[in-house]
């Protein structure tokens, strides 16, 4: 009969995209099990959507270069890398990239701590030295949709570096919280 439809389908669901993205999250991967060259999907990567986060690790910095960790790409994301013997913490919001850059890295094993705080406050500290700071536009507004990569950056890079060049040092005790 006119006006009745068998098996109706809702064309515009009332459930928001935010709820769907939260439902797709899986149990996070233990970062201490990863090796340089490993990638994990955005669903199992550290959850950085709309919240402050920090990255801590130790690297053997002697002659090191390349990406330590990256998560995201050309739309949104973050990366910690070594370029020209300096650590760089980069946050991308669309076309805008904000960087905090350390002084020259000391020889040997060194602890690196990077953080993105409320209001976009960025900090990068190497081996207990005075932290380098910068101001990003804010927290990451959504979970990056590209993979979380350790020691390289596959696909679209977060910043201006060769993402496929694997990190030449060692990465130990990686924690993102």
C-alpha positions in Angstrom: 0.0 0.0 0.0 1.0 3.6 -0.5 3.0 5.2 2.3 4.3 1.9 3.8 7.9 0.7 3.3 9.1 -2.8 4.1 12.4 -2.8 6.0 12.8 1.0 6.4 16.4 2.3 6.6 17.3 5.5 8.5 19.2 7.7 6.1 20.4 10.2 8.7 21.3 8.3 11.9 21.0 10.2 15.1 24.2 8.7 16.5 27.1 11.1 16.3 30.4 10.4 14.6 32.1 11.0 17.9 30.3 8.0 19.5 31.2 5.8 16.5 34.9 6.7 16.7 34.9 5.9 20.4 33.2 2.6 19.7 35.9 1.6 17.2 38.8 2.0 19.7 40.5 -1.2 20.6 42.7 -2.2 23.5 45.9 -0.1 23.2 49.1 -1.9 22.2 51.9 -2.1 24.8 54.5 0.4 23.4 57.4 -1.4 25.0 56.8 -4.4 22.7 57.3 -2.3 19.5 60.6 -2.2 17.5 61.8 0.5 15.1 59.8 0.0 11.9 56.6 -1.1 13.6 53.2 0.5 12.9 50.0 0.2 14.8 46.5 1.2 13.6 44.9 4.4 14.9 42.3 2.3 16.8 45.1 0.8 19.0 47.4 3.8 19.1 47.6 6.0 22.2 44.3 8.1 22.5 45.3 11.8 22.1 41.9 13.1 21.0 41.1 16.4 22.8 43.4 15.6 25.7 46.9 16.6 26.9 49.6 14.0 26.4 53.3 13.4 27.0 55.9 11.3 25.3 58.9 10.0 27.2 61.7 7.8 25.9 65.4 7.3 25.9 67.5 7.4 22.7 71.1 6.7 21.9 71.7 10.1 20.3 75.2 9.6 19.0 74.9 10.4 15.3 71.2 9.7 15.5 68.7 11.1 13.0 65.2 10.4 11.8 61.7 10.0 13.3 61.5 8.6 16.8 57.7 8.4 16.8 54.9 9.8 14.6 51.1 9.5 14.7 49.0 11.2 12.1 49.8 12.9 8.8 49.1 15.9 6.7 45.8 16.8 8.4 46.5 16.3 12.1 49.1 14.6 14.2 52.3 14.8 16.2 55.9 13.7 15.7 59.1 13.5 17.7 62.2 13.3 15.6 65.9 14.2 15.4 67.2 16.5 12.7 70.6 18.0 12.5 71.5 16.6 16.0 68.5 18.4 17.7 65.3 16.9 18.9 62.1 18.3 17.4 58.5 17.9 18.7 56.0 18.9 16.1 52.2 19.3 16.3 50.1 19.6 13.1 46.7 21.2 12.9 45.8 21.3 9.2 48.4 23.3 7.3 49.8 24.8 10.5 52.8 23.1 12.1 54.2 24.2 15.5 57.6 23.0 16.6 59.6 23.0 19.8 63.3 22.4 19.1 66.0 21.4 21.6 69.6 22.5 21.7 72.3 20.1 20.4 71.8 16.5 21.7 74.5 15.2 24.0 76.5 12.1 23.0 75.2 8.7 24.1 71.9 7.8 25.8 69.6 10.6 26.7 66.1 11.0 28.0 63.6 13.0 25.9 60.3 14.3 27.2 57.8 16.1 25.1 54.3 17.2 26.0 51.2 19.0 24.6 49.2 20.6 27.4 45.9 22.5 27.7 45.6 25.5 25.4 48.4 24.1 23.1 51.3 24.6 25.5 54.2 22.5 24.1 57.4 21.5 26.0 60.4 19.5 24.9 63.1 18.6 27.4 66.3 16.7 26.7 68.3 15.1 29.5 67.1 17.5 32.2 68.1 20.6 30.3 66.0 23.8 30.1 62.8 22.8 28.2 62.2 24.3 24.7 58.6 25.6 24.5 56.1 26.6 21.8 52.4 27.3 21.6 50.3 25.1 19.2 46.7 26.2 18.3 45.3 23.8 20.9 45.0 20.1 21.7 44.5 17.7 18.8 40.8 18.0 18.0 40.5 14.4 16.8 42.4 11.1 16.9 44.8 11.1 14.0 43.5 8.8 11.3 47.0 7.6 10.1 49.0 4.9 11.8 51.2 5.3 14.8 54.8 4.6 13.6 57.9 3.9 15.6 61.2 5.0 14.1 59.8 6.3 10.8 56.6 7.9 9.3 54.9 5.9 6.6 52.3 7.7 4.3 51.9 11.4 4.7 54.4 13.0 7.1 53.5 15.2 10.1 56.3 17.6 9.4 59.0 18.3 6.8 61.3 15.2 7.0 62.0 12.0 5.2 59.6 9.7 7.0 60.8 6.5 5.3 64.4 7.1 6.6 64.4 4.8 9.7 65.7 6.3 13.0 69.5 5.6 13.2 69.8 5.4 17.0 68.0 3.2 19.5 64.7 4.0 21.2 64.1 2.7 24.7 61.4 2.9 27.4 58.8 4.7 25.2 55.8 5.9 27.2 52.9 8.0 25.9 50.3 9.1 28.5 
